[in-house]
Amino acid sequence: MNEPGSLIEPHPQAAFAGVPLQELSFLERHGISPVMFGLVSLGLIFFLYEIVGGIVTFLFFGVKLTAENATGFRVATAIGQLALILLPTIALARLATSKPAQYLRLGFPQPLLFVPPIIGIFSLQQMLQIYMVFQDKIPFPHRLLPVVNQLKELIEEAYRILVSSNSVPELLFVLVVVALIPAIVEELMFRGLIQRSFERGLSPLSGVVLTGAIFGAYHLNPFAFLPLAALGVYLGFLALRANSIWVSAAAHFFNNATASLAVYLHYDDDAVVNGNPGTMPVGILLLTFLVFTLLFLGSTYWFIRMTAQKEEPSPLDRDVA
């Protein structure tokens, strides 16, 4: 039998002995590696959303995001996520398994299970904002500095225009486009389809870490890669432990919604609870980081305790290597 992550399993029936052929998925019947399937799925969805969707958006609204065409960009983003990420994710999941709802972890957990992740994601936000302050202090070569600053300003300005709102109805619309739809769509894609594929071809831990790193890169913001990757790993951990995509989706929604609310209320979306980290003394920054690290660890321990009693996975959920 091939090693985990190999491209082809030469004897798929050996890995699923006793399972009727009609109950096997397309991947299982043909012995296709879950890892390869996950990578191909990523490439396909990236092409559809970023390239095809980007070209269509460019043709209708132009290249530059401004306050005047922000609504058009938001509508295009929402339609693009639903049509070019969600629908392909569902279709691909049906190739990966004969039980897509179970594969995508669509079971709803007990309500109390949502509490520790919300505390955890809030704490992680504060920790990552402080981390960004120290990352910004890393010196760049003088020749690259103007280019780096210009690129950073373009990304930050585009983000701020996209999440800004001037009325309650516009805020609700922004929350749907920036927080609700991405929370559901991206979690189904990343923590559902992609992470699940990597878990089966590699291991649960490898699936969480690899998917988190890809999640960070997928947002095309090199300055926020590490915070986004850390966020992705945490969301993957939540989905894995709870065996429910809705737990990670709730944390994802909370993360995006708080940023939109901060902009609407004219707060700096990079701020932490006790002020702007860019102007705080180093000692206060480190103390704040320590407090929220302890809060994050405490909420994570609570979550692990709550999810300690888990059912054994079915044979089709185990690694197929």
C-alpha positions in Angstrom: 0.0 0.0 0.0 1.2 3.5 -0.8 2.4 5.9 1.8 0.0 8.7 3.0 -0.2 11.5 0.5 0.8 9.4 -2.5 -1.0 10.2 -5.7 -2.6 6.8 -6.5 -3.8 4.0 -4.3 -3.4 1.0 -6.5 -5.9 -1.2 -4.7 -8.7 0.9 -3.4 -10.9 -2.0 -2.6 -8.2 -3.3 -0.2 -8.6 0.0 1.8 -12.4 -0.4 1.9 -12.8 -4.1 2.3 -16.4 -5.1 3.1 -17.8 -1.7 1.9 -20.3 -2.1 -1.0 -19.0 -0.5 -4.2 -22.1 1.7 -4.6 -21.3 3.3 -1.2 -17.8 4.3 -2.2 -17.2 7.8 -3.6 -15.6 8.6 -6.9 -12.2 9.1 -5.2 -12.5 5.9 -3.3 -13.5 3.8 -6.3 -10.6 5.1 -8.4 -8.0 5.2 -5.6 -7.3 8.9 -6.0 -5.2 10.5 -3.2 -7.2 12.8 -1.0 -4.2 15.1 -0.8 -4.0 15.4 -4.5 -7.7 15.9 -4.7 -7.5 18.7 -2.1 -4.7 20.5 -4.0 -6.6 20.2 -7.3 -9.7 21.5 -5.7 -7.8 24.5 -4.3 -6.4 25.3 -7.7 -9.8 25.0 -9.4 -11.6 27.2 -7.0 -8.8 29.7 -6.9 -9.0 29.9 -10.7 -12.7 30.3 -10.7 -12.9 32.9 -8.0 -9.8 34.9 -8.3 -9.2 34.7 -12.1 -12.7 34.3 -13.6 -14.4 36.3 -10.9 -11.7 38.9 -11.0 -12.0 39.4 -14.8 -15.8 39.7 -14.6 -15.5 42.2 -11.8 -12.9 44.2 -13.7 -15.2 44.3 -16.8 -18.1 45.6 -14.8 -16.5 47.9 -12.2 -12.9 48.5 -13.2 -9.7 47.7 -11.4 -9.6 50.2 -8.6 -12.0 49.9 -5.6 -13.4 53.4 -4.7 -16.1 54.6 -2.4 -18.2 55.2 -5.6 -18.1 51.6 -6.8 -17.8 49.9 -3.4 -21.4 48.6 -3.5 -20.8 47.0 -6.9 -17.6 45.3 -5.6 -19.5 44.0 -2.6 -22.2 42.6 -4.7 -19.7 41.0 -7.0 -17.8 39.6 -4.0 -21.0 38.0 -2.6 -22.1 36.5 -5.9 -18.5 35.3 -6.6 -18.2 33.6 -3.2 -21.6 31.9 -3.6 -21.3 30.9 -7.3 -17.6 30.3 -7.6 -16.6 28.9 -4.2 -19.7 27.5 -2.5 -21.2 25.6 -5.5 -17.9 24.1 -6.6 -17.2 23.1 -3.0 -20.5 21.2 -2.8 -19.9 19.6 -6.2 -16.4 18.5 -5.3 -17.4 17.2 -1.9 -19.8 14.8 -3.7 -16.8 13.4 -5.6 -14.8 13.0 -2.4 -17.4 11.1 -0.4 -20.8 9.4 -0.6 -21.8 11.3 2.5 -21.1 15.0 1.8 -23.0 16.3 4.8 -20.9 14.2 7.2 -17.7 14.9 5.2 -18.3 18.7 5.4 -19.1 18.4 9.1 -22.6 19.9 8.8 -23.9 18.5 12.1 -25.0 21.3 14.6 -23.4 21.1 18.0 -24.8 22.0 21.4 -25.2 25.8 21.8 -22.8 26.1 24.7 -20.0 24.8 22.5 -20.0 28.2 20.7 -18.9 30.1 23.8 -15.2 29.2 24.2 -14.4 29.8 20.5 -15.9 33.3 20.7 -13.7 34.1 23.7 -10.8 32.4 22.0 -11.1 34.3 18.7 -11.5 37.6 20.6 -8.3 36.9 22.6 -6.5 35.8 19.4 -7.5 39.0 17.7 -5.8 41.0 20.5 -2.7 38.9 20.4 -2.3 39.1 16.6 -2.8 42.9 16.6 0.0 43.3 19.0 2.1 40.9 17.0 1.5 43.1 13.9 3.0 46.1 15.8 6.3 44.2 16.3 6.2 42.8 12.7 5.9 46.4 11.4 9.2 47.2 13.1 11.1 44.7 11.0 13.3 46.9 8.8 13.2 46.6 5.0 16.0 47.6 2.6 15.7 51.3 1.8 15.2 50.6 -1.9 12.2 48.4 -1.2 10.7 50.5 1.5 8.7 52.8 -0.8 7.3 49.9 -2.7 6.4 48.0 0.4 4.7 51.0 2.0 2.7 51.7 -1.2 1.5 48.1 -1.5 0.6 48.0 2.2 -1.4 51.3 1.9 -3.2 50.0 -1.2 -4.3 46.8 0.6 -5.4 48.7 3.7 -7.3 51.3 1.8 -9.1 48.7 -0.3 -10.1 46.8 2.8 -11.3 49.9 4.6 -13.5 51.0 1.7 -14.9 47.5 1.4 -15.9 47.3 5.1 -16.9 50.9 5.7 -20.5 51.9 6.1 -22.3 55.2 6.8 -25.8 53.9 7.9 -27.3 51.0 9.8 -28.8 49.4 6.5 -25.4 49.7 4.8 -23.7 48.2 7.9 -26.1 45.2 7.8 -25.3 44.8 4.1 -21.6 44.9 4.8 -21.9 42.4 7.6 -23.7 40.0 5.2 -21.0 40.4 2.5 -17.9 40.7 4.6 -18.8 38.5 7.6 -21.7 36.2 7.1 -21.2 34.9 3.6 -17.4 34.4 3.9 -17.8 32.7 7.3 -20.1 30.1 5.8 -18.5 29.8 2.3 -14.9 29.8 3.3 -15.4 27.5 6.2 -17.2 24.9 4.0 -14.3 25.2 1.5 -11.3 25.3 3.8 -12.3 23.5 7.0 -14.8 21.3 5.2 -13.6 20.2 1.8 -9.9 21.0 1.9 -9.0 20.3 5.5 -11.0 17.1 5.4 -9.1 15.9 2.3 -5.8 16.6 3.9 -6.8 14.9 7.2 -7.7 11.7 5.3 -4.5 11.7 3.2 -2.1 12.9 5.9 -3.2 13.2 9.5 -5.7 15.4 11.4 -2.9 17.7 12.8 -1.2 18.0 9.4 -4.6 18.8 7.8 -5.2 21.6 10.3 -1.8 23.2 9.9 -1.5 22.8 6.1 -5.0 24.2 5.5 -4.3 27.1 7.9 -1.2 28.0 6.0 -3.1 27.9 2.7 -5.9 29.9 4.2 -3.3 32.6 5.1 -1.8 32.6 1.6 -5.2 32.5 -0.1 -6.1 36.0 1.0 -3.3 37.5 -1.0 -2.1 39.8 1.7 1.6 39.1 2.3 1.8 41.5 5.3 -0.9 39.6 7.2 0.1 36.1 6.1 1.2 34.9 9.6 -1.9 36.3 11.5 -4.2 34.9 8.8 -2.5 31.5 8.9 -2.7 31.5 12.8 -6.4 32.3 12.5 -6.8 29.5 9.9 -5.1 27.0 12.1 -7.3 28.0 15.1 -10.5 27.7 13.0 -9.3 24.3 11.7 -8.8 23.2 15.3 -12.3 24.3 16.2 -13.9 22.4 13.3 -11.9 19.3 14.0 -12.5 19.2 17.8 -16.2 20.0 17.5 -16.7 17.9 14.4 -18.9 20.8 13.2 -18.2 23.5 10.6 -20.7 25.8 12.4 -18.4 26.3 15.3 -15.5 27.6 13.2 -18.0 29.5 11.0 -19.3 31.3 14.1 -15.8 32.3 15.2 -15.0 33.3 11.6 -18.1 35.5 11.5 -17.2 37.1 14.9 -13.7 37.9 13.7 -14.9 39.6 10.5 -17.9 41.3 12.0 -16.0 43.0 14.8 -13.7 44.6 12.2 -16.7 46.0 10.3 -18.3 47.2 13.5 -15.1 48.9 14.6 -14.9 50.9 11.3 -18.6 51.8 11.5 -18.1 53.1 15.0 -15.0 55.0 13.9 -12.6 52.9 15.9 -9.3 51.8 14.6 -9.8 48.3 13.5 -6.2 47.5 14.4 -6.8 48.6 18.0 -6.8 46.4 21.1 -9.2 46.7 24.0 -7.0 49.1 26.0 -5.9 51.4 23.1 -4.0 51.7 19.9 -1.1 49.2 20.1 1.0 51.4 17.8 1.2 54.1 20.4 1.4 51.9 23.6 4.6 51.4 25.6 6.3 48.1 25.0 5.7 47.0 28.6 2.0 47.6 28.3 1.9 45.8 25.0 3.7 42.7 26.5 1.4 42.7 29.5 -1.7 42.9 27.3 -0.3 40.1 25.1 0.2 38.0 28.2 -3.3 38.6 29.6 -4.9 37.6 26.3 -2.6 34.7 25.8 -3.8 33.3 29.2 -7.4 34.0 28.3 -6.9 32.3 24.9 -5.3 29.2 26.6 -8.0 29.1 29.2 -10.8 29.2 26.6 -9.0 26.6 24.5 -8.7 24.3 27.5 -12.4 24.7 28.2 -13.2 23.9 24.6 -11.0 20.8 24.7 -12.7 19.6 27.9 -16.2 20.2 26.3 -15.3 18.2 23.2 -13.4 15.4 25.0 -16.2 12.9 24.6 -16.2 12.2 20.9 -17.6 9.3 18.9 -15.2 7.1 17.1 -15.0 8.0 13.4 -16.6 5.6 10.9 -14.3 3.6 8.6 -14.8 6.0 5.8 -13.7 8.9 8.0 -10.3 7.3 8.8 -7.2 7.8 6.8 -7.3 5.7 3.6 -3.5 5.3 3.2 
